[in-house]
Amino acid sequence: MWDIIGDIHGCLHELYALLEKLEYEWEPSKSLYKPPENRVLVSVGDIVSRGKHSAVTYGFVRNMIKAGYMLCTRGNHDDKIMRWAKGNKVKLLHGDDKTTEQLSACNISRESICEFLKNLPYYLSLDEGKLIVVHAAWRDDLIELDPFHKKCRSWCLYGPTTGETTEHGLPVRIDWASKRTAQDFSPIVVYGHQPYSKPRVINKTYGIDTGCAFGGHLTAIQYPEMNCVQVQALETYCKHPTFGKQDG
C-alpha cells in the first residue's frame, strides 16, 4: 500500500530511477510519476539539501503531494528551510545555503515555501496505527500527540542525543532503535536521518537513510510486504565523516 523512501536530499535523478524501479508511471502532462494502483509514495523527509537539484526536487515533491500521489513527513533540513523562508535567522549548513540559492533563483516565493513545509507533519500514522513514518526517531507515547504538536519536534526531527559532540562536530546520538522495547502490538517504525550503508532493521524499526547524497543508495521499503528496493547514487554529492564506518 505504501512505498516509503529514505532521505532524498535533492538527489532528483536517483528519485526518478527509484520510482521507475517501483513501477510508477511517468505522466508527461503533469511531469509526475503516478503510483501503481493502491499504492502511495511516502517520504521520511529531508527532501532538500546536500544533492544537486534541491529546488526541482522540492517542486516535484510538492506537486506529487498536491496530486494525491505522495505523503511526506518533515525532516530537519526541511524545517530549517521553512524557518529561513519565514524570515528567521538560521545557520545554512550542509547544503542548505545552496538550497536557498536555488529556490530563490527559481523565483519560488518564501511565503509559498513556508506554507508548504509547515504543513508537513512531524510523523505519519498509517494503517490504523500499525505503521509510523518519521524522520529521525520515535517514542510510542508520541502517538498521543497531534503530528504537528511542538512537543514532537525535537525527537522526530533530530532524535535523542547526549548533548555532546564527536570529533567531527556531529551530535553524539542515543541509539533509540536498539533501546526500543517492541511488543507484538507495537507499530513498525520507518525512519531516516542517520545514514547507514544498508537498511538497519531492529526492534520493528527500519532505518532507510542509506546515504544517497554520500554516494550510497536511495532506498524504499514497501509496506506491508516489507520489500527493499534500491538504486545506486549516480555520484558522491558531498562527504559525510562517518558514513559507512559506524553502522550498527
C-alpha positions as CSV (number, residue, x, y, z in Angstrom):
1,M,0.0,0.0,0.0
2,W,2.8,2.4,0.8
3,D,6.3,2.8,-0.7
4,I,8.4,4.6,1.9
5,I,11.6,6.2,0.7
6,G,14.6,7.4,2.6
7,D,16.2,10.9,2.7
8,I,16.2,12.3,-0.9
9,H,18.4,15.3,-0.2
10,G,17.9,16.8,-3.7
11,C,19.0,13.6,-5.5
12,L,16.4,14.0,-8.2
13,H,17.6,11.6,-10.8
14,E,18.0,8.8,-8.3
15,L,14.5,9.5,-7.1
16,Y,13.2,9.2,-10.7
17,A,15.2,6.0,-11.1
18,L,13.8,4.5,-7.9
19,L,10.2,5.4,-8.9
20,E,10.6,3.7,-12.2
21,K,12.0,0.6,-10.4
22,L,8.9,0.7,-8.2
23,E,6.8,0.7,-11.5
24,Y,5.5,4.2,-11.1
25,E,4.3,5.6,-14.5
26,W,5.5,8.9,-15.9
27,E,2.7,11.3,-16.7
28,P,4.2,13.8,-19.3
29,S,1.2,16.2,-19.0
30,K,1.8,16.6,-15.3
31,S,5.6,15.9,-15.1
32,L,4.8,13.5,-12.3
33,Y,5.1,9.8,-11.6
34,K,1.7,8.1,-11.0
35,P,1.8,5.3,-8.4
36,P,0.7,1.8,-9.3
37,E,-2.9,1.0,-8.3
38,N,-3.5,1.1,-4.5
39,R,0.0,2.4,-3.7
40,V,1.1,5.8,-2.3
41,L,4.6,7.2,-2.1
42,V,5.8,8.3,1.4
43,S,8.9,10.2,2.2
44,V,10.7,10.2,5.6
45,G,11.7,13.9,5.0
46,D,14.8,15.8,4.2
47,I,13.7,16.2,0.6
48,V,16.3,19.0,0.0
49,S,20.0,20.0,0.6
50,R,23.2,18.1,0.0
51,G,22.4,16.9,-3.5
52,K,22.4,19.0,-6.7
53,H,18.8,19.5,-7.5
54,S,17.0,20.7,-4.3
55,A,14.7,23.3,-5.9
56,V,13.4,20.9,-8.6
57,T,13.1,18.1,-6.1
58,Y,11.1,20.4,-3.8
59,G,8.8,21.3,-6.7
60,F,8.4,17.7,-7.7
61,V,7.5,16.5,-4.2
62,R,5.1,19.4,-3.7
63,N,3.3,18.6,-6.9
64,M,3.2,14.9,-6.1
65,I,1.6,15.6,-2.7
66,K,-0.9,18.0,-4.3
67,A,-1.9,15.3,-6.8
68,G,-2.5,12.9,-4.0
69,Y,0.3,10.6,-5.1
70,M,2.6,11.2,-2.1
71,L,2.8,11.8,1.6
72,C,5.8,13.3,3.4
73,T,7.0,14.0,7.0
74,R,9.1,17.0,7.8
75,G,12.9,16.5,8.1
76,N,15.3,18.7,9.9
77,H,16.6,20.2,6.7
78,D,13.0,20.9,5.5
79,D,12.3,22.5,8.9
80,K,15.4,24.8,8.6
81,I,14.4,25.9,5.0
82,M,10.9,26.6,6.4
83,R,12.3,28.8,9.1
84,W,14.6,30.6,6.5
85,A,11.5,31.2,4.3
86,K,9.7,32.6,7.4
87,G,12.5,35.1,7.8
88,N,14.1,33.6,10.9
89,K,17.8,33.8,11.4
90,V,19.2,30.3,10.8
91,K,22.6,28.8,10.0
92,L,22.5,27.5,6.5
93,L,24.8,24.4,6.7
94,H,25.3,21.1,4.8
95,G,23.8,22.3,1.5
96,D,21.1,24.4,3.0
97,D,22.8,27.5,1.5
98,K,22.7,26.1,-2.0
99,T,19.0,25.1,-1.5
100,T,18.0,28.6,-0.7
101,E,20.0,29.9,-3.6
102,Q,18.3,27.5,-6.0
103,L,14.8,28.3,-4.6
104,S,15.5,32.0,-4.9
105,A,16.8,31.6,-8.5
106,C,13.6,29.7,-9.4
107,N,11.5,32.7,-8.1
108,I,9.7,30.4,-5.7
109,S,8.2,32.8,-3.1
110,R,9.3,32.4,0.5
111,E,5.7,32.6,1.6
112,S,4.7,29.6,-0.5
113,I,7.7,27.6,0.7
114,C,6.9,28.3,4.3
115,E,3.2,27.4,3.7
116,F,4.1,24.1,2.1
117,L,6.7,23.0,4.6
118,K,4.8,23.9,7.7
119,N,2.0,21.6,6.6
120,L,4.4,18.6,6.6
121,P,3.7,16.7,9.9
122,Y,6.3,15.5,12.3
123,Y,5.1,12.0,11.9
124,L,2.6,9.9,9.9
125,S,0.4,7.2,11.5
126,L,-0.7,4.8,8.7
127,D,-2.6,1.5,8.5
128,E,-4.7,2.3,11.6
129,G,-1.5,2.9,13.7
130,K,0.3,-0.2,12.6
131,L,2.9,1.9,10.7
132,I,4.7,5.0,11.8
133,V,6.8,7.1,9.4
134,V,9.0,9.7,11.0
135,H,12.2,11.5,10.0
136,A,14.6,10.8,12.9
137,A,13.3,8.9,15.9
138,W,10.1,7.6,17.5
139,R,8.7,7.0,21.0
140,D,5.5,5.1,21.2
141,D,4.0,7.6,23.6
142,L,4.1,10.3,20.9
143,I,1.1,8.8,19.3
144,E,-0.9,10.5,21.9
145,L,0.1,13.9,20.5
146,D,-1.1,15.6,17.3
147,P,1.5,15.1,14.5
148,F,2.0,18.9,14.4
149,H,2.5,19.3,18.2
150,K,5.6,21.2,19.2
151,K,6.5,18.5,21.7
152,C,7.1,16.1,18.8
153,R,9.6,18.4,17.1
154,S,12.9,17.7,18.8
155,W,12.5,13.9,18.9
156,C,11.0,13.5,15.4
157,L,13.3,15.9,13.6
158,Y,16.6,15.2,15.3
159,G,16.3,12.2,17.7
160,P,17.8,12.0,21.2
161,T,21.4,13.0,21.8
162,T,23.7,13.1,24.8
163,G,24.4,16.8,24.3
164,E,28.0,16.1,23.4
165,T,29.6,16.3,20.0
166,T,32.0,13.9,18.2
167,E,35.5,14.8,16.9
168,H,33.8,15.7,13.6
169,G,31.4,18.1,15.3
170,L,28.4,15.9,15.0
171,P,26.0,15.3,17.9
172,V,26.5,12.1,19.9
173,R,23.3,10.2,19.2
174,I,21.5,7.9,21.6
175,D,20.6,4.7,19.8
176,W,16.9,4.8,20.4
177,A,16.1,2.0,18.0
178,S,18.3,-0.6,19.8
179,K,16.8,0.5,23.1
180,R,13.2,0.3,21.9
181,T,11.1,-2.4,23.6
182,A,8.8,-3.6,20.9
183,Q,5.7,-5.7,21.6
184,D,3.6,-7.7,19.2
185,F,1.1,-4.8,19.2
186,S,3.9,-2.1,18.7
187,P,3.9,-0.3,15.3
188,I,6.5,-0.8,12.7
189,V,8.6,2.4,12.5
190,V,10.3,3.5,9.3
191,Y,12.7,6.4,9.6
192,G,15.7,8.2,8.1
193,H,18.1,10.9,9.2
194,Q,21.0,8.7,10.4
195,P,22.8,7.4,7.3
196,Y,23.7,3.7,7.2
197,S,25.4,1.8,4.3
198,K,22.4,-0.6,4.3
199,P,18.9,-0.6,5.8
200,R,19.1,-1.1,9.6
201,V,16.3,-3.4,10.9
202,I,16.0,-3.8,14.7
203,N,13.1,-4.0,17.2
204,K,10.5,-3.4,14.5
205,T,12.3,-0.3,13.2
206,Y,13.6,0.2,9.7
207,G,16.3,2.9,9.2
208,I,16.3,3.6,5.5
209,D,18.6,6.6,5.0
210,T,21.3,4.8,3.1
211,G,23.3,7.8,2.2
212,C,22.3,8.6,-1.4
213,A,23.8,12.1,-1.2
214,F,27.0,10.5,0.2
215,G,27.4,8.1,-2.7
216,G,25.3,5.3,-1.2
217,H,21.8,4.3,-2.2
218,L,18.3,5.7,-2.3
219,T,16.2,3.1,-0.6
220,A,12.5,2.3,-0.5
221,I,10.6,-0.1,1.9
222,Q,7.3,-1.4,0.5
223,Y,4.7,-1.8,3.2
224,P,3.1,-4.2,4.1
225,E,5.3,-6.6,2.1
226,M,8.5,-5.1,3.7
227,N,10.4,-5.5,0.4
228,C,13.5,-3.4,0.0
229,V,14.1,-1.6,-3.3
230,Q,17.2,0.5,-4.0
231,V,19.1,2.4,-6.6
232,Q,22.8,3.4,-6.5
233,A,23.7,7.1,-6.3
234,L,25.0,8.5,-9.5
235,E,27.8,10.2,-7.8
236,T,29.0,11.4,-4.4
237,Y,27.5,14.8,-3.9
238,C,29.0,15.5,-0.5
239,K,31.1,13.9,2.2
240,H,30.0,12.5,5.5
241,P,32.7,11.8,8.1
242,T,31.2,8.6,9.4
243,F,29.0,7.2,6.6
244,G,29.6,3.5,6.2
245,K,32.1,3.4,9.1
246,Q,29.8,3.1,12.1
247,D,26.8,1.1,11.0
248,G,25.1,-0.5,14.0
